[in-house]
Amino acid sequence: MFSKLIEKAEVQFKALKPFVLYRKPLETTVTALFQQDDHLNYVADFTEQGFVFAPFDSSDKIVLLQIDEKIVAECEREEIHGTAYEMGTEIDHSQKEAHIRLVQKALEEIQNGTFKKVVISRKLAVVTQKSAFALFKELLANYSAAFCYLWYHPKVGLWLGATPEILLRTENKQLQTMSLAGTQKYVGIDNPIWEKKELEEQALVTHYIFEALKAEVDQLKISETSSVRAGNLFHLRTSVSGIMKKNTIQAIVNALHPTPAVCGLPKKATKEFILKNENYDRAYYTGFLGELNFKEQTLRSGNARNQENQVYKSIKKTTSLYVNLRCMELKGVNAFIYVGGGITQDSDPLKEWEETVAKSTTMLKVVG
């Protein structure tokens, strides 16, 4: 039962032991994974099994939460009460000015040919009286189409979020990923009109993913680009799928992370710009998280005339990783919310600031 699952996680939290609660997009069940000691495990080569939590900086270590206990519970509507309201916030003028200056600096680098696109982000701090578990319930209630999670390790921190972006999904050798770029507010229209800047940004991201994967993946296919709604925002999304040549997740992750949607193009130059100029540590924001090498068992019906062989067991290995967007880190009563946006040659600094304000409402509307 969902309430029992939450109670168990609260006990785990008080005991300072690692756990994660999460619900996949459009699903109705919450999964809880518990680690029974506080040891800090890391991913070595992506052959491990567990729940991964990776930072933005791909040179840093990736945390692996080992699965000592797993519980799955159905989310009962009456047990999750969200607050679906828009929340106004006071503008931090010093942060606004700093962000606009940074966007202008990025535009200068684009004009000089240093890179084509770079993602600029910022962090804002707010006070909340709600517990992490109350916030998680509100994420579940408000963002059914997102990957919602609450992750904790006593030696790392307490994070939660509702992200719309898949980094990677695999089922045996089959692979699926996506490019997600472009943002505009939802204003009651289900078919938004996109400007040149957003369309070009999306095309850049899609092209990069295709080029990055073609050496590792056969039968690469790119879908039509469509508009997808995530809370009060719209994004452009294109799906990419194929068959892994060597069935090695490590090579795929190295090729993708950090993606142009969270870093820029080319990767090396934009990552260096971000680390040098953002003036804060992104930590796990724009990293990735999710299930690594989970085993799923399915039953298939056989020949009905042969009762002894009527049911076959099929075991498949799956990985589901999500980019850590629309997230916050909790430290006591302080919630640190992370937001960003892609900068291209057609970007307007003021509009880029306004885009980060729009994106911040995803988390601000639940902190209350």
N, C-alpha and C positions, 0 to 999 in steps of 0.2 A: 504494500500500500504506500502511496506517495508520502503521506504524513510520517509514516514509520521510517522511510528512507531519509527524509530530512532530519528527523530526530537522531538517527544513527550518524549522519554527517556532522551534526552539531556536537555530538559526543566526541567524534574523531577530532574535530577542530579544537575543542577544549583540551584534549589530550596531546595537542601539538603533533598530530600525525597527518601525513599527506593524504589527499583525496581529490577527486574531481567528480562533479555532477554535470551532465550535459544532455541536451536533446538535439537531435539532428533536424534539419529543415523539414517542415510539413509532417513530422512524425508526432505521435501522441504519447510516447513513452520517454521517461528519463532514466538514464543509466548512471549508476554510482560505482566508482572504482575506489577501493581502499587499499592503502599500503600500511602494513602493520609495524613498521619502524620508521625512523626519521632519516634514514640513510639517503644521501643525495646520489642518485644513479644518473648516468649519462649514456647517450647513444654513442656507440662506437662505429658501426658500419651499416645500420638500418636493417640488420638481420634479427634484431631483438623484437620481442613482443611487449607491448605496453602502451601507455598513453604518453605522447611526446609533447613537450612545451619548449618551443625554440625561439631564440631572440632574433631581432632584426639583423644584427651583425653576424653574418654566416661564419665568421672566424671564431665566434664564441661557442661554448659547449651547449648541447641540447639536453635538457632535463628529461629523464624517462621515469615515469611513475609506474612502478611494478604492480601487477594485479594480484593481490593476495585474496581479495574478495570482490565479487561483482554482484550487484543487485539491479534489477530492472523493474520499474513500477510505472503503471499507467497514470498519466496526469489527469486527475479528476477536476473538472471545470470549477466546481464549487470550492475547491481547495486553493485555487490560484486567483487572486484578485489583483488585477492590474489597474493602473491609473492612467488611462488613455487621454492625457491632456497635454497641451502645449505649454511649455514653461518659459517664461521670459527671464533673461539674465542681464545684469548690468554689464556694460561693455568695459573691458579693461583697456583703456586708451593707450597705455604704454606697450601692452602686448600687441595691440592692433598696429601701432606704428612700427614696432619691431618686425612683425610678420610682413607688413607691406614692404619694408626695406629689404627683407630677405628675398621676397619675390622679385623685387627690382634687380637685386644682385644676380639672381638666377637667370632673369631675362637677359642681362648683360652677357653672361656666360653662354647662353644659347645663341645670341647674336654673334659672339666671337667664335662659335663653332665648337665649343668645348663639349657640349652634349645637345641632344634634340629635345629631351624632356626630363624633368626632375620633379620628384615629389617632396614638397615642403610640408612639415608638420609642426605642431605645437602642443603644449600640455597646459591644461587649466585645472585649478584646484577649487573644489567646492566642499562644503561641510554637509554631511548627511547624518541624520539620527537613526537611519534604518540599518538593520543588520545585513550582512552579506547574503543571508538566506532569504530575507524579505526582498532584497533587490533582485535576487535570482528568480524568485517567483514572479516578480513583475516583468522581468525580461521574457519569461515564458508566456505570460499573458498577452504581452504587447507585440511580440515578434515571432509569429508562428512560422514564417518563411526563412528564419535565420538559424544558424547554429548557435544555440545559447549554452553558456557554460559558467561554472563556478569552480575555480582551480586553486588549490592551496598546498603549499609546502612550507614548513616552518623556517627553512633555511633560504627560501627564495622570496615568498610573499603570497599575497592574496589577490587574485585577479578574477574578473568576470567580464562577460561581453556577449554581444549578439552580432555575429558577423555574417554577411551575405556571400562571402567569396570563398570558393573552393580552390585550394592549391593543387590538390591531387586526389584522385580516387582510383584505386586499382582493385580488380577482381581477378585473381590469378594473373594472367598476362595482359588482360584488357586494362586500358588506361583512359581516364577522362580528366580534363582540366578545363579552365576557362580563362578568358580575359575579361576583366571588369574595369571599365573606365568611364569617365563622363558622369556628371552629377547635376541634377536639377531638382527643385522642390516639387512635391506632389501638390497640385492645386485643384484636384477633382477631375482632371482629364487623364484618361487611361492611355492615350496615344500621344505622348509629348513630342514636340518638334525640337530636333537637335541642331545646334549651330555647328559651323565648320570646325571650331576648336575642339569640341567634344568628339566629333566623328573622326577627326585626324588622330586625336589622342588614342581612341579605341583601335584604329587601324594600326598604329605603331605598336601597341601592346600585343595585338593578335599576331602581327608579323614576327615580332621577337620570339613569342612562344613557339611558333611554327619552326623558325630557324634553330632555336635552342634544342628542340626535341627531335628533329629529323634524323640525327645521327643515332639516336637511341630508340626510336619508335618507328615501326612499319605501319603502312596503311593509314597515315595521318589524314584526318578529315576535319574540315572547318565548317561549322554551322552558319546559318544566316544570323546576322546580328539583330538582337531584339532589345526592347526596353523591359527592364525588370524593376519592380517596385520593392524597396526595402524600407519599411516603416513610412516615414514622411518624405522619402527621397526616391528618385528614379535614377537608375544606372543603365548604361549600355553593356550588354553581355553577349559574348560569342563563345560557344563550346568547341573544344578541341578534343578529339579522341583518336585512339590507335591501339596497336599491339606492341608491347615492350619486346625488344629484340633479345635482351639478356635476362629479363625478369629481375633487374637490380634497381631497387627503389633509390638507393643512394645516388646513382648517376643522374636519375631524373630530378631529384630534389636539388642537387648541385647545379643542374642546368636551369632550373626555374627560380630558385630563391636567392636573393629577393627579386620578385618580379618587377617589371616596369610599372605596374600599377601601384607599387609602394616604394619604389626606389627611383627608376628612370632608365634612360637609354643614352649612351651605353652604360652597362651596369657598373663597371669599375670607376669611371669618371664621376658618375652621379653619387655613388656610395661615398666616395672620398669627399665630395662637396657637402653631402649631408652630415657626415661625421665631423667635419671641420666647422660648419657654419650654423647648424641648428642650435647650438649652445645648450643642449640638454641631452640626456641619455634616453633614447627610445626604449631601451630594455626589451621587453617582449611585445611591445606594440609593433605591428607590421612584421612580426615573426610568424610562426605557424604552430598549430596544435591539432591533436586528434589521435585517432586509433592507428597503431602500427602493427601490421601482421596479425590481425585478429583472425580466428578460425570460425567459420560459420558452417553449421551442418544443416543440410536440407534433406527432406525425404521425397523420393520420387516413386510413383506407382509403377509396378512392373506388370507382367502378364497376369491378368485376372484369373486365368485357368490354372495357374500354378501358385497355389496359396503359400508355399514355402518361400517363394521368391517374389512375393507381391510388392514388397517395399524395398527400395535401395537407398542407401545412405550416400550422400554426396557431400564432401567437405571441400570448401573453397577458402582461400586465404585472401583477406581483404585489408585494404588500408584506406582511411578517410582522413585527409588533412585539410585544415581550413586556415586561411590567412587571418591573423589576429587583428581585425579592424573593429571599430565601434566598441571599444573596450575601456575599462578603467582598472586602476590599481587602488586597493583600499588599505589605508594605514590609520587605524583608530577611527576617528570620526571624519577623517579627510579622504575624499575621493579624488583621485587624479585622473582626469579624462583626456584621452589622446585623440587628436583629429588632424587631418592633412588633406592635401589636394595636389593634383598634377599640374605642373607648369610647362606650357609650350610657348612657341613664339607668338601665339595669338592671345595669350593670357593678359587679363587686366588685373593689376594688383589689388584694387579694391574689391572686385568681384571674387577674387580668390580668397580674400579674408571672409567675405560674406558666405562663401561655400563652406568654410570651416565652421562658421557659426551655425549654419544649417545642419551640418553633420553632428555637431555637439549635442543637438536636441535628442538624439537617440538615447544617450546615457542620461542627460539632464532630466528628461521627463520621468525617469524612474527613481532618481535620488530624492526628489521631493523637497 
